[in-house]
Amino acid sequence: MYEHFFQCPYCWEEISMLLDPSVSKQVYVEDCEVCCNPIQLTVVFSNKELVQFEATGIEQ
């Protein structure tokens, strides 16, 4: 597992999430551990190295 730190697109707090490098491209939703809003994560690994990470808010 790979721990990645980033800012929540809603509350701007720094949070971290564990990412799985065994899957090369992932798109999924996780709730912020601070404000509980849903964040869409786009994660891309190449040779088990993180090459792209995007965290965006979801229109409700």
Secondary structure, DSSP 4 states (H G I P E B T S, - for coil): -EEEEEE-TTT--EEEEEE-TTSSEEEEEEE-TTT--EEEEEEEEETTEEEEEEEEE---
